[in-house]
């Protein structure tokens, strides 16, 4: 039985969430609270498997509550945001920086079909996040005890850094990019599985948090050194032979669109493997493994986040098991391995 605590100041939203989660007999609502202070107290008392947390609440907002919970009784937290515009999603991503695992839109103003779909997504997210041990947020700064050998690029210097991530990824992506210089002589492409409507907010959040310039990818955009492009919701981020972005509405891969496999495979198809570095970070499932293998076979240098610092080791493990990875590293070591590959 998965034990869930709901924290939201709207009685209507609490009722809706309760009804959605009741569709799964393996999920139990252990408490409902209407403010952040009560969320902190009840989390400490009941020790739920997951907290579903509103951003804006009285007494103590969701951001402060996340900080308190992570400091006292680290617990998986799923943030809910009333709006998917960048202003609101910034607050949700501030909670992720403090330790929350993921963000979703609130189930309001939806058609019946969308409501059912939202319920399916919510249950799936609750089931996956509740299994995570959130101490990875504190382990993620662990570095290797011995100095790492510098990865040698068999094809010379690179100019494209492609990153794929899913569950637990927003914070991991941010930490990796924070350690890369603004003058990085490479274009950076990111596929992050994220709830509908939040890709733009994720890009804006990264742009504020890291030295590099970050934006949502646009059709036909030319790859530029020092510029980070984030895959938008609902489209595969790919690159053509002219090093331009192509946003594709082709079917989802692994139930994901955008998918890391689509990005990695497009670079291989465009014969850009020798100019690329592929990185696969924390995430559930196998997305990215096949595409990274194709990229690796073409001469790309490839890196996977290690199990100890992953929220979920699924995606990196799948790539490692395929033999698609040159180095397996703690999150805190990945930037140090990447930088020499792009040295001027």
N, C-alpha and C positions, 0 to 999 in steps of 0.2 A: 504494500500500500504506500502510495506517494502522499506525503503529508504537506499540504500547501497552506500558507498564510496569505490572505489578501489584504492589502493596505490601499484604500482609496476613499476619499472624502465624499464621493457620490454613492448614495444608497442604490441608485439605479444601476450604476456600473458594477457594483458588488453583486447585485442580483443577477445581472447578465452573465458575469464571469462564473458565478455559482452554477447557473443553468448550463452554460457551455461545458464546464468541467464535469458536471454530473453525467454527461454522456459516457464518461469512462469510469467504470466501477472500481478501477484501480487507483483513483485519485480521491483523496479525502481532504475537505476544507476543515482545517483544525481551528481557524480563527479568522474573523473579519474585523478590521479596525479602520478608523476614519482619519487618523493623523499619523505623522511620522514618529512622534514620541511613543505612541502606543505600539507602533510597529516594532520599534527597537525593544521595548519592554517585553512584548509577547514573543518576539523571536528568541530572546534570551531565555524566557520561561519554557516555551514549548519546543524549541529547537526543531522547526519544520525542515523538510527536505528542500523547500523552495519558497521564496517570498515573491509575490507579484506586487510590484510597488508603483504607485502613481508618482508622477513628478511633482505636481503642485498640490500641496496639502497644508492645512493650518497647523499651528503649534510648532511643527518641525516639518520642512518639506522633504521630498523623497531623496534629494541630493544629500542633505545632512543626515538623513536616516541611514542611507547606504554607508556613509563614512563611519557612523557609530557602529553599525552592525559588523562591518568588516574589521573594525578595531577591537571589538569585544567578542563576537561569536560569529566568525566568518561563515556565511551561508550563501548558497546560490540565489541570485536575485535577477528577476526579469522585470525590466522597466516598462511601464505603459505610458504612452504620451497621447494627449488628447488631440494634438495636431501633428501633421507630418511636414509642416513647413519648416524651413531651416532654423527659424528662431526658436521654435519649441524643441526640435530635435537636438539642438545644441545642449540643452539642459539634460536630456537623456544621455547624451554622450559624455557629459561631465560626470554623470553617475557611473558610466562604464570606466572612465579613467580612475575612479575611486574604488572600483571592484565589482560593479554589477556586470553580469555576463552578456546580456542581450537587451534589445529594445523591440517593442511591437506597438502598433497603433491600437488605440482603444476601440472596442467593438461598438461604434456609434454610427448612425446615419447610413446603414448598409441595407442592400436588398436582401431578400431571404436567401438567395443563392450565395451572396457574398458572406452573409452571416454564418451559414453552414460551413463555408470554406474557412472562414476565420476560426471557427470552433475546431476544425481539424488541425489547422496550423497551431493553435494554442495548445491543444492536447499534445501534439508532437513535440512542441517546444518544452512544455512542462516535463514530459517524459525524458527528454534528452538532458536538459539543464539540471534536473534533480539528481542525476547520477554523478555530477561533477563535484570533485573535492576542490573547493575554491582556494586552498592554500597555494595553488599554482601561481596565484597573483604575487605571492611573496617569494616563491622559489624562482620566479622568472628572471630575477636579477643574478642568479647563480652563474658563475663563469667556470670554465674548465680550470682545473688545478694547474695543469701544465700549459706552457705557451703553445699556441696552435701553429702548425706549419702553414705558411702562406700558400693558398691554393694557386696552382700554376694554370694559366689559361693556355691550352694547347694551340689555340688559334690566334693568340695575341690579345690585345685590349678589346673590351666589350663596349657596347653602347646602349643596351636595353636590359633593364631589370624587370622581370615579370614575377608577380607575387600572387599566390592564391591562398585564401583563408576562409574559414567558416566559423563554427562555434568557438567563442573566446577570441576570435580574430581581431575585432576592432582595437582592443587594447594592445595586442601583440603587434599589429601593423604599426600603430602609433609609436610604440617603443622602438621598433626597428628603424623607422624613418627618422626618429629623433636623433639617432646616432649617425646619420648620413649628412654630409655637408651640403649647404646650399649650392655650392659650386660643383656638385657631382656631375661629371661629364657623361651622363647617361639619362635616357628617358626611363621613367618608372611607370609600370602599368599594374593596376591592382584589381583583382576580382575578389570581392568580399561578399559572401552570402549574407544578405541583410533583408529585413522586412520591407515590404513594398512601401515606397514613399520616403525611405530614410537614407537612400544613397547620397542625395544632394547634401543632407545634413552631415553625413559622415565625411564627405569631401571637405565641407566648410570647416568642420571640427579639426580635421587633420591639417588644413591650411593654417589654422591658428596655432596648432600645437608643435609643428615641426619646422625645421629650417627651409625645406624645399617648398616650392610653389605647388599647390594641389588644386585640382579642379575636376569637375565631372567631365568625362570624355564626350566629345562631340563627333558626329559623323564627318569623315574627311580630314580630321585634324592631323597635322604632320607631327611626328614624334620629335621632341626637342629636348636637348640636354638640360638637366636640372628641373624638369617639369614632371609632375606626378599626375597621371590620369586615372580616375576611379570609374569602374564600370557602372553605368546607370541601372536602375531597376528595369527589369523586363527585356533586356537586350544583351546578347553576347558581345563582349568586347573582344574584337579581333584586329589583326594587323595584316595589311596586304603587302605585296612585293615592293610597293613604293614607299613603305614605312609610313603609311597613313592609316588612321583608325577607320575601321568599318564596324558599325553597330548592326548586328544581324538578329532578325526575328525568327531564326530557325528554331526547331523544337528544343525544349529543355533537354539538358544532359544530366543524368542522375537527379531528375526532378528539379533542376536548378537552371535558371536563366537570369543573370549571367552565370556561366560555369567556368571554372579554372581550366578545365580540359579544352574548351573552345579557344581560350587565349593561347595556351601553350601550343596546341596543335596548329593554330594559324601561323605562329612564328616558325614552326618547323616547315609548314607548307610553303611559306615564303622564303625558305632557305636562309633564315636568319639565326639558325642555331649557333653558328660559330661566333655571332656577335651578341649572344644573350647569356644572361644568368637567370636561372629559374629558382624560385624559393617557394616552398610549400610549408604553410604554417598550420597551427592547430585547427582542427575541424572534424566533424563527424562524417562518416561515409568514405567514398573512394574518389570523389571528384579531384581531378588534377593528376592522378597517377599515370593514366595512359598518355595524356598529352605531354607530361614531363618526360616520360620515357622516350617519346618521339623526339623531343627537343634534345635530350641527353645523347641519343644516338647520332644526332647531327652535329655534336660538338659543343653544346651548351654546358656550362658549369652549373651543377644543380646542388641545392642545399635543402635539407629538411630539418624542421624544429624537432628537438629530442622529446622523448616521452615525459621526462621529469618536469619540463616547463610548459607542456601542452595542457590546455583545459581538456581537450579530447585528442587522442593520438591517432584517430582513424585515418585522416587524409595523409599525414606524413608516413604512417606505417604502410599504407597501401602502396605509396610510391617507393618506399624502401624495399618492400617485398618484391617489387617488380625489377629491382636492380637499377632504378632510375635516378639514384641519388649518389653524388660524389662525397658529400660530407653530411653528417648528422650532428647538429650542434645545439647547445642551450640557446634560448632566444637572445640572451645578452651577448653571445659571441658571434651572431650572424652578421651584424654590421661590420665587425672587424674582419670577417672573412670576405665580405663583399667589396669593401673599399679598395683593396689592392687590385682587384680585377678591373677597376675603372680608373686607375691612377693615370694621370696625364703623362 
